[in-house]
Amino acid sequence: MSRIAYAGLTVVCLSLWAGSLPAQAGAPQPSPGSTIVVRSGEYQLTEQMLQQALLFAQIQAGTDFSSADAASLRADLMTWFQKDPAKQAETFDAVAKFLRNRNSRNQMDLAVMRYKFWFVLGQKSEVFDAFKNEPWARMVLRYNPILVNSDGMIITQRDVDWQFNSDAFVAGIAGVAPPTQADKDRFVASLPSRFASMPAEERENLRMSQARLASVHLSIDGTIKTKAAVESYIRTNVRSSEDVFRVARQVENDSQYRAKYDLAGRAEKINAIRNAQQVNRQITAINGAVRNVMKNSKLPQYRYPGGPPEPGY
């Protein structure tokens, strides 16, 4: 295996789906005020670099690590850095650059970030093999194990979780029983053996489950009419728990970018903003008119006891 494939997994992945990274000129310099935790020659590992690596790992795991696991990973990353600081400094720097260009608080950004990362790992077996040897990757796999790695596609536990969350969301609106943990366990147990025979659309829906669920919430959150339309569709089409999977996937389809719920939700939010701006303009005009009336009136000036005249008179 090539040197870059083995040691530069993060650099390879980020370069492939976040654009080319600038060439490094010498050792990366820490941000001002960042505490240095490891120094090796001209290379430095800072507390900020460690925190960024932990954040990136938790993003790929789809959850926060326990305090003990975060501390263990932190120690492993420090040891890993010292083995080859030149190579690992490049990896840490790549992670930092990627996080600076992403909104890590936006659920859709997080979903796309995860999707693209696992997409690269599924497409490039040599990168996946390297991935398993990096300390932060081992922690990611503990929290988000891979269920299927077949035909260039990787499906993780979180992918299944998010699809079942979407099903539970639809079942809740329809008033039918949501999928149970036993249902999920059976799904996970049978997935490896039947994945190859699943329709291509169904496999891709599963791989994109978090982004699809995020699209639903982006379409309806902060809306009234669009949310009501989605809920009406669900209640009309879900008559039993057997209908939930099919309807959930359709709602996700209709919430994708430029699909009907996405367009309706955007239009409703824009109209709400315009209406709010119009109301603000009207309030401002009324306040101005009231001030002018008071200024031009012959009412005596009002004074607080012992104080100056009230402003505006």
Wavefront OBJ file of the C-alpha trace (Angstrom):
o trace
v 0.000 0.000 0.000
v 1.311 3.461 -0.829
v 2.510 5.799 1.889
v -0.241 8.341 1.278
v -2.967 5.687 1.212
v -1.818 4.295 4.551
v -1.057 7.411 6.545
v -3.014 10.166 4.870
v -6.584 8.868 4.894
v -8.106 12.095 6.148
v -6.109 14.170 3.676
v -7.162 11.901 0.816
v -10.850 11.950 1.778
v -11.011 15.679 2.403
v -9.161 16.412 -0.824
v -11.547 14.238 -2.827
v -14.778 15.754 -1.573
v -13.870 19.144 -0.142
v -11.693 20.475 -2.939
v -7.935 20.468 -3.202
v -6.089 21.554 -0.092
v -3.350 24.184 -0.348
v 0.222 22.885 -0.348
v 1.828 22.959 3.075
v 4.845 25.185 3.507
v 6.813 23.734 6.404
v 5.222 22.856 9.735
v 1.640 24.026 10.370
v 1.552 26.873 12.868
v -0.819 26.729 15.844
v -3.444 29.409 16.316
v -2.487 32.206 18.704
v -3.115 31.184 22.295
v -3.504 27.468 21.517
v -1.766 25.339 24.118
v 0.965 23.060 22.776
v 0.526 19.516 24.110
v 3.190 17.724 22.025
v 6.286 19.137 20.358
v 8.428 17.087 17.984
v 11.138 18.987 16.195
v 9.516 21.784 14.211
v 6.048 20.219 14.483
v 3.556 20.976 17.222
v 0.304 19.365 18.279
v -1.971 21.841 20.017
v -5.051 21.474 22.179
v -7.074 23.109 19.426
v -5.901 20.517 16.882
v -6.914 17.714 19.244
v -10.346 19.216 19.840
v -10.903 19.582 16.095
v -9.936 15.935 15.528
v -12.336 14.835 18.281
v -15.122 16.909 16.747
v -14.508 15.449 13.302
v -14.512 11.908 14.706
v -17.794 12.513 16.539
v -19.334 13.899 13.360
v -18.478 10.685 11.515
v -19.678 8.594 14.452
v -22.959 10.492 14.478
v -22.897 10.995 18.237
v -20.840 12.386 21.103
v -18.246 10.158 22.736
v -18.308 9.420 26.444
v -15.840 11.396 28.539
v -13.721 8.294 29.045
v -13.641 7.444 25.340
v -12.870 11.048 24.387
v -9.951 11.038 26.830
v -8.732 7.688 25.488
v -8.881 8.899 21.896
v -7.105 12.099 22.840
v -4.224 10.082 24.316
v -4.090 7.811 21.250
v -3.968 10.825 18.930
v -1.042 12.265 20.857
v 0.853 8.971 20.568
v -0.062 8.695 16.882
v 1.242 12.214 16.233
v 4.618 11.465 17.755
v 5.203 8.416 15.536
v 5.385 10.563 12.400
v 4.667 14.228 13.186
v 5.208 15.465 9.624
v 2.519 13.184 8.183
v 0.086 13.531 11.073
v 0.423 17.325 11.208
v -0.800 17.361 7.622
v -3.813 15.261 8.589
v -4.696 17.496 11.544
v -4.342 20.551 9.334
v -6.648 19.027 6.711
v -9.304 18.405 9.344
v -9.027 21.995 10.570
v -9.386 23.426 7.069
v -12.414 21.275 6.376
v -14.194 22.238 9.591
v -13.567 25.926 8.951
v -15.424 25.634 5.647
v -18.451 23.830 7.085
v -21.235 24.820 9.439
v -20.916 21.997 11.961
v -24.136 23.090 13.688
v -26.308 22.680 10.616
v -27.846 19.211 10.452
v -27.925 19.153 6.674
v -24.248 20.121 6.473
v -23.409 17.370 8.949
v -25.444 14.856 6.961
v -23.735 15.740 3.695
v -20.337 15.686 5.389
v -20.916 12.160 6.671
v -22.406 10.939 3.406
v -19.449 12.101 1.344
v -16.896 10.741 3.793
v -18.394 7.229 3.812
v -18.955 7.457 0.063
v -15.208 7.865 -0.493
v -14.416 4.996 1.858
v -16.832 2.750 -0.014
v -15.398 3.655 -3.398
v -11.716 3.236 -2.536
v -10.801 -0.013 -0.806
v -7.186 1.048 -0.189
v -8.383 4.160 1.644
v -10.854 2.095 3.664
v -8.062 -0.297 4.674
v -6.013 2.668 5.867
v -9.008 4.114 7.664
v -9.244 1.098 9.955
v -5.659 1.642 11.160
v -6.054 5.213 12.359
v -6.840 5.713 16.080
v -9.765 8.083 15.633
v -11.270 5.724 13.026
v -11.318 2.848 15.492
v -13.357 4.976 17.884
v -15.731 5.993 15.105
v -16.356 2.335 14.250
v -17.017 1.496 17.881
v -19.853 4.036 17.967
v -20.980 3.678 14.357
v -20.168 0.161 13.133
v -20.273 -0.698 9.464
v -23.120 -3.081 8.665
v -22.518 -3.467 4.924
v -19.499 -2.798 2.722
v -20.489 -4.092 -0.699
v -20.388 -2.978 -4.323
v -18.779 0.348 -3.473
v -21.372 1.202 -0.811
v -20.989 1.408 2.955
v -23.998 1.321 5.265
v -23.421 2.117 8.934
v -25.532 1.664 12.052
v -26.373 5.373 12.040
v -27.785 5.092 8.512
v -30.264 2.519 9.796
v -31.007 4.584 12.910
v -31.905 7.688 10.892
v -34.175 5.760 8.534
v -35.991 4.247 11.496
v -36.220 7.731 13.053
v -37.926 8.908 9.878
v -40.331 5.962 10.049
v -41.097 6.755 13.692
v -41.752 10.400 12.784
v -44.318 9.368 10.155
v -45.909 6.760 12.424
v -46.293 9.349 15.183
v -48.163 11.751 12.902
v -50.353 8.955 11.550
v -51.145 7.665 15.010
v -50.005 4.097 14.346
v -47.478 1.979 16.204
v -43.882 3.021 15.418
v -41.198 0.462 14.539
v -39.787 -1.240 17.606
v -36.224 -2.025 18.611
v -36.941 -5.629 17.688
v -37.943 -4.478 14.189
v -34.662 -2.617 13.873
v -32.661 -5.566 15.170
v -34.245 -7.867 12.584
v -33.557 -5.316 9.849
v -29.895 -5.055 10.849
v -29.464 -8.827 11.121
v -30.862 -9.487 7.648
v -29.315 -6.490 5.889
v -25.918 -8.005 4.891
v -27.473 -11.056 3.233
v -30.158 -9.203 1.290
v -28.395 -5.914 0.533
v -27.205 -6.966 -2.922
v -30.741 -7.901 -3.970
v -32.348 -4.681 -2.704
v -33.486 -2.192 -5.380
v -30.811 0.410 -6.121
v -33.110 3.229 -5.010
v -33.778 1.561 -1.669
v -30.061 1.078 -1.042
v -29.285 4.694 -1.880
v -32.163 5.930 0.287
v -30.649 4.041 3.202
v -27.186 5.431 2.559
v -28.605 8.980 2.459
v -31.050 8.492 5.333
v -29.811 11.343 7.510
v -29.821 13.902 4.703
v -33.288 12.751 3.655
v -34.675 13.124 7.182
v -33.001 16.519 7.507
v -34.726 17.594 4.275
v -38.122 16.779 5.760
v -37.474 18.900 8.827
v -36.004 21.754 6.782
v -39.177 21.786 4.677
v -41.652 21.914 7.555
v -39.859 23.561 10.466
v -41.066 27.127 10.919
v -44.010 26.652 8.570
v -47.756 26.244 9.083
v -49.262 25.427 5.693
v -46.423 23.181 4.499
v -46.347 21.278 7.772
v -50.117 20.842 7.613
v -49.852 19.551 4.023
v -47.219 16.982 5.016
v -49.223 15.828 8.014
v -52.406 15.601 5.927
v -50.639 13.462 3.326
v -49.313 11.140 6.020
v -52.666 10.722 7.773
v -54.433 10.085 4.478
v -51.984 7.449 3.257
v -50.956 5.608 6.423
v -53.739 3.284 7.533
v -51.552 0.810 9.401
v -47.938 0.272 10.393
v -47.442 -1.590 7.115
v -47.775 1.698 5.215
v -45.183 3.624 7.226
v -42.026 2.634 5.324
v -43.507 3.484 1.909
v -45.026 6.797 3.001
v -41.901 7.867 4.891
v -39.768 7.391 1.785
v -42.285 9.361 -0.306
v -42.329 12.242 2.162
v -38.536 12.273 2.030
v -38.615 12.307 -1.781
v -41.057 15.210 -1.799
v -38.866 17.156 0.645
v -35.690 16.987 -1.429
v -34.218 20.144 -2.908
v -36.678 21.694 -5.390
v -39.299 19.020 -4.684
v -42.817 20.136 -3.770
v -42.485 20.373 0.017
v -39.097 22.061 -0.236
v -40.467 24.674 -2.632
v -43.629 25.178 -0.571
v -41.678 25.530 2.664
v -39.242 28.030 1.152
v -42.073 30.112 -0.299
v -43.960 30.123 2.997
v -40.896 31.214 4.964
v -40.128 33.988 2.455
v -43.726 35.221 2.656
v -43.552 35.162 6.460
v -40.402 37.292 6.371
v -42.013 39.744 3.945
v -45.131 39.983 6.099
v -43.039 40.592 9.200
v -41.103 43.326 7.406
v -44.366 44.940 6.295
v -45.719 44.858 9.855
v -42.496 46.410 11.150
v -42.759 49.193 8.588
v -46.362 49.851 9.623
v -45.449 49.928 13.306
v -42.592 52.340 12.584
v -44.921 54.612 10.620
v -47.559 54.566 13.388
v -44.954 55.343 16.054
v -43.707 58.265 13.960
v -47.224 59.589 13.514
v -47.921 59.341 17.257
v -44.723 61.205 18.081
v -45.633 63.975 15.636
v -49.104 64.312 17.125
v -47.704 64.560 20.646
v -45.088 67.088 19.587
v -47.691 69.275 17.883
v -50.315 68.996 20.624
v -50.915 71.716 23.189
v -50.820 69.282 26.102
v -48.613 70.447 28.920
v -45.280 68.818 29.299
v -45.295 65.864 31.644
v -42.592 65.729 34.243
v -41.702 62.876 36.511
v -41.765 64.168 40.053
v -38.585 66.090 40.474
v -37.401 65.160 36.986
v -37.016 66.692 33.518
v -39.764 66.731 30.876
v -40.348 63.329 29.289
v -38.402 63.040 25.988
v -40.408 63.600 22.841
v -42.689 66.385 24.173
l 1 2 3 4 5 6 7 8 9 10 11 12 13 14 15 16 17 18 19 20 21 22 23 24 25 26 27 28 29 30 31 32 33 34 35 36 37 38 39 40 41 42 43 44 45 46 47 48 49 50 51 52 53 54 55 56 57 58 59 60 61 62 63 64 65 66 67 68 69 70 71 72 73 74 75 76 77 78 79 80 81 82 83 84 85 86 87 88 89 90 91 92 93 94 95 96 97 98 99 100 101 102 103 104 105 106 107 108 109 110 111 112 113 114 115 116 117 118 119 120 121 122 123 124 125 126 127 128 129 130 131 132 133 134 135 136 137 138 139 140 141 142 143 144 145 146 147 148 149 150 151 152 153 154 155 156 157 158 159 160 161 162 163 164 165 166 167 168 169 170 171 172 173 174 175 176 177 178 179 180 181 182 183 184 185 186 187 188 189 190 191 192 193 194 195 196 197 198 199 200 201 202 203 204 205 206 207 208 209 210 211 212 213 214 215 216 217 218 219 220 221 222 223 224 225 226 227 228 229 230 231 232 233 234 235 236 237 238 239 240 241 242 243 244 245 246 247 248 249 250 251 252 253 254 255 256 257 258 259 260 261 262 263 264 265 266 267 268 269 270 271 272 273 274 275 276 277 278 279 280 281 282 283 284 285 286 287 288 289 290 291 292 293 294 295 296 297 298 299 300 301 302 303 304 305 306 307 308 309 310 311 312 313
